[in-house]
Amino acid sequence: TRVGDIVGTPAYMAPEQANGDGPIGPSTDLYAVGAVLYELLSGAPPFTGPTAMAVVFKQIMEAVPPLVPRPGLALPEGLTAVVGRALAKAPRARFQTANDMRRALAELTGRSTQALSLARVVEDDATLVGVPAQSPAAVAPPTEDIAGRDAEMDWLWQHVHTVCAQG
């Protein structure tokens, strides 16, 4: 890629990525994590539009709409604040590392980060992502191939819904 090029999926692009003016870093990736979490909890990405350019414009210019949970889903107290921080327009206002976001999520359960076990490890610059050990989401990754966005979202949604349902 070249400086000024825009590469990514518009619904999950951080403003600095959508602008093409970087710098791109871990907080850019955590914006995308926040967008996926927002979609899992609400049923739709934070920004939608009739064209990719309309979505990119919204990513850059509009405030993130309030997170309204899917019908029947009760969100743990503080979760919307974690999602909101992940989706902050300014990169410095976001979580700076995946471990920062993991700690914020751990605080919602009243557990320390030491109480987290790794259900699925994502290794990128030695950053690890985990879920609470006693959580229903702390299961092994699926045995079947879940390649493809719809299958991955369905699999993630099942676990997010179970965890939220249990508080």
LINCORDA-V447298 format. One record per residue. RES is the residue in three letters. SS is DSSP state (A for helix, B for strand, O for the rest). PHI is phi in whole degrees, 0 to 359 (none if undefined). PSI is psi as a letter, one per 40 degrees, with the letter a starting at -180 (999 if undefined). Layout:
res=RES ss=SS phi=PHI psi=PSI
res=RES ss=SS phi=PHI psi=PSI
//
This chain:
res=THR ss=O phi=none psi=i
res=ARG ss=O phi=244 psi=i
res=VAL ss=O phi=302 psi=h
res=GLY ss=O phi=94 psi=e
res=ASP ss=O phi=286 psi=i
res=ILE ss=O phi=249 psi=h
res=VAL ss=O phi=229 psi=h
res=GLY ss=O phi=151 psi=i
res=THR ss=O phi=266 psi=h
res=PRO ss=A phi=311 psi=d
res=ALA ss=A phi=295 psi=e
res=TYR ss=A phi=240 psi=e
res=MET ss=O phi=275 psi=h
res=ALA ss=O phi=291 psi=i
res=PRO ss=A phi=306 psi=d
res=GLU ss=A phi=293 psi=d
res=GLN ss=A phi=285 psi=d
res=ALA ss=A phi=295 psi=d
res=ASN ss=A phi=288 psi=d
res=GLY ss=O phi=75 psi=e
res=ASP ss=O phi=244 psi=e
res=GLY ss=O phi=37 psi=a
res=PRO ss=O phi=287 psi=i
res=ILE ss=O phi=262 psi=h
res=GLY ss=O phi=202 psi=a
res=PRO ss=A phi=303 psi=d
res=SER ss=A phi=294 psi=d
res=THR ss=A phi=293 psi=d
res=ASP ss=A phi=294 psi=d
res=LEU ss=A phi=289 psi=d
res=TYR ss=A phi=298 psi=d
res=ALA ss=A phi=297 psi=d
res=VAL ss=A phi=299 psi=d
res=GLY ss=A phi=299 psi=d
res=ALA ss=A phi=294 psi=d
res=VAL ss=A phi=293 psi=d
res=LEU ss=A phi=297 psi=d
res=TYR ss=A phi=303 psi=d
res=GLU ss=A phi=295 psi=d
res=LEU ss=A phi=298 psi=d
res=LEU ss=A phi=278 psi=d
res=SER ss=A phi=257 psi=d
res=GLY ss=O phi=98 psi=e
res=ALA ss=O phi=211 psi=i
res=PRO ss=O phi=296 psi=i
res=PRO ss=O phi=301 psi=d
res=PHE ss=O phi=233 psi=h
res=THR ss=O phi=227 psi=i
res=GLY ss=O phi=185 psi=i
res=PRO ss=O phi=288 psi=d
res=THR ss=O phi=223 psi=i
res=ALA ss=A phi=299 psi=d
res=MET ss=A phi=294 psi=d
res=ALA ss=A phi=296 psi=d
res=VAL ss=A phi=292 psi=d
res=VAL ss=A phi=300 psi=d
res=PHE ss=A phi=302 psi=d
res=LYS ss=A phi=297 psi=d
res=GLN ss=A phi=302 psi=d
res=ILE ss=A phi=278 psi=d
res=MET ss=A phi=255 psi=d
res=GLU ss=O phi=257 psi=i
res=ALA ss=O phi=291 psi=i
res=VAL ss=O phi=294 psi=h
res=PRO ss=O phi=298 psi=i
res=PRO ss=O phi=304 psi=i
res=LEU ss=O phi=282 psi=h
res=VAL ss=O phi=251 psi=h
res=PRO ss=O phi=296 psi=i
res=ARG ss=O phi=305 psi=i
res=PRO ss=O phi=304 psi=h
res=GLY ss=O phi=83 psi=e
res=LEU ss=O phi=255 psi=h
res=ALA ss=O phi=260 psi=h
res=LEU ss=O phi=273 psi=h
res=PRO ss=O phi=300 psi=i
res=GLU ss=O phi=303 psi=h
res=GLY ss=O phi=95 psi=e
res=LEU ss=A phi=294 psi=d
res=THR ss=A phi=296 psi=d
res=ALA ss=A phi=292 psi=d
res=VAL ss=A phi=295 psi=d
res=VAL ss=A phi=297 psi=d
res=GLY ss=A phi=299 psi=d
res=ARG ss=A phi=293 psi=d
res=ALA ss=A phi=297 psi=d
res=LEU ss=O phi=261 psi=e
res=ALA ss=O phi=300 psi=i
res=LYS ss=O phi=295 psi=d
res=ALA ss=O phi=276 psi=h
res=PRO ss=A phi=306 psi=d
res=ARG ss=A phi=292 psi=d
res=ALA ss=A phi=276 psi=e
res=ARG ss=O phi=275 psi=i
res=PHE ss=O phi=298 psi=h
res=GLN ss=O phi=269 psi=d
res=THR ss=O phi=220 psi=i
res=ALA ss=A phi=297 psi=d
res=ASN ss=A phi=294 psi=d
res=ASP ss=A phi=298 psi=d
res=MET ss=A phi=292 psi=d
res=ARG ss=A phi=298 psi=d
res=ARG ss=A phi=297 psi=d
res=ALA ss=A phi=297 psi=d
res=LEU ss=A phi=291 psi=d
res=ALA ss=A phi=296 psi=d
res=GLU ss=A phi=298 psi=d
res=LEU ss=A phi=295 psi=d
res=THR ss=A phi=264 psi=e
res=GLY ss=O phi=75 psi=e
res=ARG ss=O phi=252 psi=i
res=SER ss=O phi=278 psi=i
res=THR ss=A phi=294 psi=d
res=GLN ss=A phi=291 psi=d
res=ALA ss=A phi=277 psi=e
res=LEU ss=B phi=269 psi=h
res=SER ss=B phi=246 psi=i
res=LEU ss=O phi=272 psi=h
res=ALA ss=O phi=275 psi=d
res=ARG ss=O phi=214 psi=h
res=VAL ss=O phi=259 psi=h
res=VAL ss=O phi=246 psi=h
res=GLU ss=O phi=257 psi=h
res=ASP ss=B phi=211 psi=h
res=ASP ss=O phi=56 psi=f
res=ALA ss=O phi=65 psi=f
res=THR ss=B phi=270 psi=h
res=LEU ss=O phi=244 psi=i
res=VAL ss=O phi=241 psi=h
res=GLY ss=O phi=220 psi=i
res=VAL ss=B phi=228 psi=i
res=PRO ss=B phi=305 psi=h
res=ALA ss=O phi=300 psi=d
res=GLN ss=O phi=272 psi=e
res=SER ss=O phi=286 psi=i
res=PRO ss=O phi=299 psi=d
res=ALA ss=O phi=284 psi=e
res=ALA ss=O phi=277 psi=g
res=VAL ss=O phi=241 psi=i
res=ALA ss=O phi=295 psi=i
res=PRO ss=O phi=304 psi=i
res=PRO ss=O phi=302 psi=i
res=THR ss=O phi=281 psi=d
res=GLU ss=O phi=274 psi=i
res=ASP ss=O phi=289 psi=h
res=ILE ss=O phi=249 psi=f
res=ALA ss=O phi=302 psi=h
res=GLY ss=O phi=111 psi=h
res=ARG ss=A phi=302 psi=d
res=ASP ss=A phi=296 psi=d
res=ALA ss=A phi=294 psi=d
res=GLU ss=A phi=295 psi=d
res=MET ss=A phi=296 psi=d
res=ASP ss=A phi=299 psi=d
res=TRP ss=A phi=297 psi=d
res=LEU ss=A phi=296 psi=d
res=TRP ss=A phi=301 psi=d
res=GLN ss=A phi=304 psi=d
res=HIS ss=A phi=284 psi=d
res=VAL ss=A phi=298 psi=d
res=HIS ss=A phi=299 psi=d
res=THR ss=A phi=297 psi=d
res=VAL ss=A phi=296 psi=d
res=CYS ss=A phi=295 psi=d
res=ALA ss=A phi=297 psi=d
res=GLN ss=O phi=268 psi=e
res=GLY ss=O phi=77 psi=999
//
